[in-house]
Amino acid sequence: MTGVLVLAATPIGQAGDAPPRLAAELSGADVVAAEDTRRLKRLCADLGIALSGRVVSYFEGNEQARTPVLLEALLAGERVVLVTDAGMPSVSDPGYRLVAAAVEHDVRVTAVPGPSAVLAALAVSGLPVDRFCFEGFLPRKAGERGRRLAALAGEERTMVFFEAPHRTEAALAAMAEALGEDRPAAVCRELTKTHEEVRRGPLAELAAWAADGVRGEVTIVVEGSTGAPALGTDPGTLRAAVAGLEASGSTRKEAIAEVAKRAGLPKREVYDVVHR
């Protein structure tokens, strides 16, 4: 018989938020794969448990090479528990490759539900939560980031992003340019931790606030498009919006028509800007 892969959510701030099953799964696992073994050791100390199984590191740098090793353990009938630094494994964290490999080999995959920065930020943002999408981390390079956001300008669902503190100002400024300076948003910093802070307001206002520097783990929640023009009309913004839609699969003709609609401009004017 094959083993079981357990994706175990870990606290995003306070150890007391750990789901009750987490301690039992960790202490009873044959193998514990951890994004950071030092953090795992601290978590076990907080939970008052000792590990009886093997502990292996499983992070972005070794995920591809370590996946076959863990798959072999699963096929040998072992129970493998995967944990990351915070939240649910595979959500902007290591885990997807192992899950895909397990599914391909008919290995049972289950989860220990628990803390999630995505859902926590949505809940406290004050923005609509009936429909939402998770966009993870934006590209680091300004051009790629602008194209990604331009493609999201017409997204009607509330959007959730992760961001590094030192890139938060740039991300918010790019969002204001691509989605509209007045688009409502919330910056959730250090959720569930001692210095938890939630800033709500228009994107331009939040970008100005972030100019003084941001610390800690950051989750950004942005309201979806309401159908009103959300694009600036300067040539750079228009070209980036068209490029972003093309990158997501639209033809140039379709992209130009959509951008013209969002910016409230004639299609011919956007066409001229793109081909200038």
C-alpha positions as CSV (number, residue, x, y, z in Angstrom):
1,M,0.0,0.0,0.0
2,T,1.1,3.5,-0.7
3,G,1.5,6.1,2.0
4,V,-0.2,9.4,2.6
5,L,0.9,13.0,1.8
6,V,-0.3,15.4,4.4
7,L,-0.2,19.2,3.6
8,A,-0.3,20.8,7.1
9,A,-1.1,24.4,7.6
10,T,1.1,26.2,10.2
11,P,0.5,29.5,12.1
12,I,1.1,32.7,10.2
13,G,2.0,34.5,13.5
14,Q,0.9,33.1,16.8
15,A,1.6,29.5,17.7
16,G,-1.7,29.3,19.5
17,D,-3.4,29.5,16.1
18,A,-2.1,26.0,15.1
19,P,-4.9,23.6,14.2
20,P,-5.4,20.9,16.8
21,R,-4.4,18.1,14.3
22,L,-1.1,19.7,13.6
23,A,0.7,18.4,16.7
24,A,-0.7,14.9,16.1
25,E,0.4,14.8,12.5
26,L,3.9,16.1,13.2
27,S,4.6,13.7,16.1
28,G,3.2,10.7,14.2
29,A,4.8,11.3,10.8
30,D,7.3,8.9,9.3
31,V,8.8,11.9,7.4
32,V,8.4,15.6,8.0
33,A,9.4,17.8,5.1
34,A,10.0,21.4,6.2
35,E,10.7,24.6,4.3
36,D,12.9,25.6,7.2
37,T,14.0,23.0,9.7
38,R,14.9,25.6,12.3
39,R,11.4,27.0,12.2
40,L,10.0,23.5,12.5
41,K,12.1,23.0,15.6
42,R,10.7,26.2,17.2
43,L,7.2,25.2,16.2
44,C,7.5,21.8,17.8
45,A,8.9,23.4,21.0
46,D,5.9,25.8,21.1
47,L,3.5,22.9,20.6
48,G,5.3,20.8,23.2
49,I,5.9,17.8,20.9
50,A,8.8,15.6,19.8
51,L,9.3,14.3,16.3
52,S,9.8,10.5,15.9
53,G,10.1,10.5,12.2
54,R,12.9,11.7,9.8
55,V,13.1,15.5,9.1
56,V,14.2,16.7,5.7
57,S,14.4,20.2,4.3
58,Y,12.1,21.0,1.3
59,F,12.4,24.5,0.0
60,E,12.5,26.3,-3.3
61,G,16.2,25.6,-3.9
62,N,15.9,21.8,-3.5
63,E,12.3,21.2,-4.3
64,Q,12.9,19.7,-7.7
65,A,15.6,17.4,-6.5
66,R,14.0,16.4,-3.2
67,T,10.5,15.5,-4.7
68,P,11.6,12.1,-6.1
69,V,13.0,11.2,-2.7
70,L,9.8,12.0,-0.9
71,L,7.7,10.3,-3.6
72,E,9.8,7.2,-3.0
73,A,8.9,7.3,0.7
74,L,5.2,7.7,-0.1
75,L,5.3,4.7,-2.5
76,A,7.0,2.7,0.3
77,G,3.9,3.3,2.4
78,E,5.2,6.1,4.7
79,R,3.2,9.1,6.0
80,V,4.9,12.3,4.8
81,V,3.8,15.6,6.4
82,L,4.8,18.8,4.5
83,V,5.0,22.1,6.3
84,T,6.2,25.5,5.2
85,D,7.2,28.6,7.2
86,A,3.6,29.8,7.5
87,G,0.2,29.0,6.1
88,M,-0.8,26.2,3.7
89,P,2.0,24.4,1.7
90,S,1.9,25.0,-2.1
91,V,0.2,28.4,-1.8
92,S,3.1,30.6,-3.0
93,D,5.3,28.1,-1.1
94,P,6.9,24.7,-1.9
95,G,4.5,21.8,-2.3
96,Y,3.0,21.8,-5.8
97,R,5.6,19.5,-7.4
98,L,5.2,17.0,-4.6
99,V,1.4,17.1,-4.8
100,A,1.5,16.7,-8.6
101,A,3.9,13.7,-8.3
102,A,1.8,12.1,-5.6
103,V,-1.5,12.5,-7.6
104,E,0.2,11.1,-10.7
105,H,1.2,7.9,-8.8
106,D,-2.3,7.5,-7.1
107,V,-0.9,8.5,-3.7
108,R,-3.6,9.8,-1.3
109,V,-3.2,13.6,-0.6
110,T,-4.9,15.2,2.3
111,A,-4.6,18.5,4.3
112,V,-4.7,19.8,7.8
113,P,-6.6,23.1,7.3
114,G,-5.6,26.1,9.3
115,P,-4.3,29.7,9.2
116,S,-4.2,31.4,5.8
117,A,-2.9,34.9,5.2
118,V,-5.0,35.1,2.0
119,L,-8.3,34.5,3.9
120,A,-7.3,36.5,6.9
121,A,-6.5,39.5,4.8
122,L,-9.7,39.2,2.8
123,A,-11.8,39.0,6.0
124,V,-10.3,42.1,7.6
125,S,-10.0,44.2,4.4
126,G,-13.5,45.5,4.3
127,L,-13.7,44.8,0.6
128,P,-16.1,42.4,-1.2
129,V,-15.3,38.8,-0.5
130,D,-18.1,37.0,-2.3
131,R,-15.7,36.4,-5.3
132,F,-11.9,36.8,-5.2
133,C,-8.7,35.6,-6.9
134,F,-5.3,35.1,-5.5
135,E,-2.4,36.5,-7.6
136,G,0.5,35.6,-5.4
137,F,3.7,37.7,-5.8
138,L,3.9,40.2,-8.6
139,P,7.0,40.1,-10.9
140,R,10.0,41.9,-9.5
141,K,10.9,43.7,-12.8
142,A,8.9,46.9,-13.4
143,G,8.0,46.1,-17.0
144,E,6.7,42.6,-16.2
145,R,4.9,43.9,-13.2
146,G,3.2,46.6,-15.2
147,R,2.1,44.1,-17.9
148,R,0.7,41.7,-15.3
149,L,-1.3,44.5,-13.6
150,A,-2.5,45.8,-16.9
151,A,-4.0,42.4,-17.7
152,L,-5.8,42.6,-14.4
153,A,-7.3,46.0,-14.9
154,G,-10.7,44.6,-15.9
155,E,-10.8,41.8,-13.2
156,E,-14.1,42.1,-11.4
157,R,-13.2,39.9,-8.4
158,T,-11.4,41.2,-5.4
159,M,-7.6,40.5,-5.8
160,V,-5.2,39.3,-3.2
161,F,-1.4,39.7,-3.5
162,F,1.6,38.8,-1.5
163,E,4.5,41.3,-1.5
164,A,7.9,41.7,0.1
165,P,8.1,44.7,2.4
166,H,10.9,46.5,0.5
167,R,8.8,46.2,-2.8
168,T,5.5,47.3,-1.3
169,E,5.7,50.9,-2.3
170,A,6.7,50.1,-5.9
171,A,3.9,47.5,-6.1
172,L,1.2,49.9,-4.8
173,A,2.4,52.7,-7.1
174,A,2.2,50.3,-10.1
175,M,-1.2,49.2,-9.0
176,A,-2.4,52.8,-8.8
177,E,-1.1,53.4,-12.3
178,A,-2.6,50.3,-13.9
179,L,-5.8,49.9,-11.9
180,G,-6.6,53.5,-11.0
181,E,-5.4,55.8,-8.2
182,D,-8.8,55.8,-6.5
183,R,-9.2,52.0,-6.5
184,P,-10.0,50.9,-2.9
185,A,-7.5,48.6,-1.3
186,A,-6.1,47.4,2.0
187,V,-2.5,46.6,3.1
188,C,-2.4,44.0,5.8
189,R,0.9,43.8,7.6
190,E,2.1,41.3,10.2
191,L,-1.3,39.6,10.4
192,T,-2.0,37.9,13.8
193,K,1.3,39.2,15.2
194,T,2.1,41.7,17.9
195,H,2.5,44.6,15.4
196,E,-0.5,43.7,13.2
197,E,-1.6,46.7,11.1
198,V,-4.3,47.1,8.4
199,R,-4.3,50.2,6.2
200,R,-7.3,50.9,4.1
201,G,-7.7,53.5,1.4
202,P,-7.3,54.4,-2.3
203,L,-4.2,52.8,-4.0
204,A,-2.5,56.2,-4.5
205,E,-2.9,57.1,-0.8
206,L,-1.5,53.7,0.3
207,A,1.4,54.1,-2.1
208,A,2.2,57.4,-0.4
209,W,2.0,55.8,3.0
210,A,4.3,53.0,2.0
211,A,7.0,55.5,0.8
212,D,8.1,55.9,4.5
213,G,9.0,52.2,4.5
214,V,7.1,49.0,5.4
215,R,8.2,46.1,7.6
216,G,7.0,42.6,8.1
217,E,4.9,40.2,6.1
218,V,2.6,42.0,3.7
219,T,-0.7,41.0,2.0
220,I,-2.4,43.5,-0.3
221,V,-6.1,43.3,-1.1
222,V,-7.5,45.3,-4.0
223,E,-11.2,45.8,-5.0
224,G,-12.1,44.4,-8.4
225,S,-13.2,46.5,-11.3
226,T,-16.6,48.0,-11.2
227,G,-16.7,48.6,-15.0
228,A,-15.6,52.2,-14.8
229,P,-12.5,53.2,-16.8
230,A,-9.6,52.1,-14.8
231,L,-6.7,53.0,-17.0
232,G,-4.7,56.2,-17.4
233,T,-4.5,57.6,-20.9
234,D,-0.8,58.2,-21.1
235,P,1.0,56.3,-23.9
236,G,3.1,54.1,-21.6
237,T,0.1,52.9,-19.6
238,L,-1.9,52.1,-22.8
239,R,1.0,50.2,-24.4
240,A,1.6,48.2,-21.2
241,A,-2.1,47.4,-20.9
242,V,-2.2,46.1,-24.5
243,A,1.0,44.1,-24.0
244,G,-0.4,42.6,-20.8
245,L,-3.6,41.4,-22.5
246,E,-1.6,39.9,-25.4
247,A,0.6,38.1,-22.9
248,S,-2.5,36.5,-21.4
249,G,-3.8,35.2,-24.7
250,S,-5.7,38.0,-26.4
251,T,-5.1,39.0,-30.0
252,R,-3.7,42.5,-30.6
253,K,-7.0,43.6,-32.0
254,E,-8.9,42.3,-29.0
255,A,-6.4,43.8,-26.6
256,I,-6.7,47.2,-28.3
257,A,-10.5,47.1,-28.2
258,E,-10.5,46.2,-24.5
259,V,-7.9,48.8,-23.5
260,A,-9.8,51.5,-25.4
261,K,-13.0,50.5,-23.5
262,R,-11.3,50.7,-20.1
263,A,-9.6,54.0,-20.9
264,G,-12.6,55.6,-22.5
265,L,-10.8,56.2,-25.7
266,P,-11.5,55.5,-29.4
267,K,-9.9,52.3,-30.6
268,R,-8.1,54.2,-33.3
269,E,-6.3,56.3,-30.8
270,V,-5.1,53.3,-28.8
271,Y,-4.1,51.6,-32.1
272,D,-2.0,54.7,-33.0
273,V,-0.3,54.7,-29.6
274,V,0.6,51.0,-29.8
275,H,2.0,51.2,-33.4
276,R,3.7,54.6,-33.1
